[in-house]
Amino acid sequence: MKTIRNVADVSSWRLCLGCGACAYICPEKNVRIVDVIQDGLRPQLVDGNCKDCGSCLAVCPGIHTEHAAGSGEKKDEISRCWGTVLELWEGFSEDAEIRYYGSSAGLATAIGLYCIEKAGMQGVLHIGSNPDEPVRNRTFLSVDRAGLLGRTGSRYSPASPCDGLDMIEKASGPCVFIGKPCDVTGLRKAQTLREELNRRVGLAIGIFCAGTPSTQGTIDLLRKARIDPRDVAEMRYRGKGWPGMAEIRQINEDFPSFQMSYGESWGFLQQYRPFRCHLCPDGSSEFADISCGDPWYRKVENDEKGSSLVVVRTELGLKILHGAITEGYVNLKRVHNGLLEASQINLLWKRRSVWGRVLAMKAFGIPYPRLFGFHLFSNWLDGDMEFKARSVLGTVKRIVARKYYKPCRYGNASMNISEYSSEMTIKKG
Ligand SMILES: Cc1cc2nc3c(=O)[nH]c(=O)nc-3n(C[C@H](O)[C@H](O)[C@H](O)COP(=O)(O)OP(=O)(O)OC[C@H]3O[C@@H](n4cnc5c(N)ncnc54)[C@H](O)[C@@H]3O)c2cc1C
């Protein structure tokens, strides 16, 4: 197999998940994260400098993810498909505004707020829209309700919360981390390498994730709406009700806001998920203490207020969630574990396909992710013959058609939305 020497190789072999942990961990600060518009946030070596210390590879969830012996090894049906599930709950934030602006019911935010106000934590590290460029994201340490409320809602575009882990490390007390499954894995790996960080991580909340669309997806969504990215004042992907609408507000207030249903916008954006996201078996943040997703097992009625599924995965998660219930931050009821599969069948089918997809990569001798403790082979066996053949042959086809047997060179790919958008022929208004 071709050799991976550093994160530049991880990126060029399309294995990067964009969590940003490599930028945090590099002792020389030689890694910077850039937005490769057609792919995602990806690491580049500053002036090609690298001292080959291996820290960036040690922290990278893109090349290796493993359940600690004992945790992912349990053979019960639920953990074979979803990792450890101590308890499953459904409900919402008791704070009506957080519930309204939140993605599904604002539970990730409400639990974060409880941690700050009642559990002695200093802040929540998570991502939100970048005020300087609202179609892109940035990492923030939110320290109060206003900060948290302003960063509610899923952003179906690249985000690297681990690039801000030094904010947790330097905080005066423990902090909460919120991120996607790959972000939480990057955090966990970084915690094992940096004791200063480990001491400051008070709780990890994961959100479910089917894959992150590239910035190209957002640009093309704006193109559909006939809006130039430079004219965007605010871009929301969902929230404001459940599942909420994608909503784009323009700088010039004379132009009306543009709205698109969740089904239409996610249906469009999901086509822009990069190759590596299709190799990810962890859709439900198995390495988090608590993870949150949508209870899609039932039809959402018109004007229904939000609702979220909450998976408790660790003893710490249990303690925090029960505290948040007692203190009235969240309103939850226990539900049957079977609702996880009923709600997230697409995530389960993705997990089932990973073994076949990786097999195709091995056949080409190209670098592939090392994934342990996810029971990938037995999950793959759950599919029928046609499914199994498709998982392998579909990937072979993709590798050949898109030349994935060669590393890609991002080179001087334009990272600047302003330059990029000038190539478009958009009529405003
Ligand atoms: C790319 C993507 C794909 C998803 N796929 C699924 C899916 O297949 N099934 C499912 O049930 N749910 C999925 N979700 C999660 C879902 O949309 C909700 O985030 C989840 O239900 C939690 O809702 P909430 O109301 O509790 O979160 P909120 O209280 O609104 O908080 C959301 C938190 O997520 C953080 N966040 C938002 N976008 C990102 C991002 N791109 N990267 C890292 N952190 C982010 C915010 O900073 C905020 O702290 C996805 C989310 C994303 C971003």
The ligand as a Gaussian input file, in Angstrom:
#p B3LYP/6-31G(d) Opt

LIG

0 1
 C      -23.454000      17.388000       8.206000
 C      -24.551000      16.894000       9.138000
 C      -25.235000      15.719000       8.860000
 C      -26.241000      15.253000       9.738000
 N      -26.867000      14.045000       9.481000
 C      -27.814000      13.584000      10.336000
 C      -28.483000      12.339000      10.129000
 O      -28.174000      11.618000       9.172000
 N      -29.431000      11.948000      11.020000
 C      -29.779000      12.720000      12.096000
 O      -30.664000      12.356000      12.865000
 N      -29.137000      13.879000      12.330000
 C      -28.175000      14.327000      11.489000
 N      -27.531000      15.514000      11.757000
 C      -27.709000      16.113000      13.087000
 C      -28.997000      16.843000      13.251000
 O      -29.120000      17.699000      12.138000
 C      -28.999000      17.644000      14.542000
 O      -27.787000      18.330000      14.672000
 C      -29.170000      16.822000      15.769000
 O      -30.466000      16.257000      15.731000
 C      -29.011000      17.663000      17.038000
 O      -30.039000      18.583000      17.084000
 P      -30.194000      19.606000      18.284000
 O      -31.439000      20.380000      18.041000
 O      -30.033000      18.864000      19.568000
 O      -28.894000      20.506000      18.054000
 P      -28.705000      22.050000      18.392000
 O      -29.081000      22.317000      19.798000
 O      -29.299000      22.884000      17.309000
 O      -27.107000      22.135000      18.303000
 C      -26.432000      21.792000      17.131000
 C      -24.961000      21.811000      17.469000
 O      -24.272000      21.202000      16.385000
 C      -23.163000      21.989000      16.038000
 N      -22.962000      21.854000      14.589000
 C      -23.796000      22.275000      13.604000
 N      -23.305000      21.956000      12.403000
 C      -22.125000      21.341000      12.627000
 C      -21.124000      20.827000      11.762000
 N      -21.239000      20.868000      10.430000
 N      -20.017000      20.298000      12.325000
 C      -19.865000      20.247000      13.672000
 N      -20.798000      20.733000      14.538000
 C      -21.911000      21.273000      14.017000
 C      -23.519000      23.417000      16.420000
 O      -22.358000      24.148000      16.733000
 C      -24.417000      23.207000      17.645000
 O      -23.642000      23.254000      18.822000
 C      -26.560000      16.007000      10.887000
 C      -25.884000      17.196000      11.151000
 C      -24.878000      17.642000      10.302000
 C      -24.145000      18.928000      10.625000

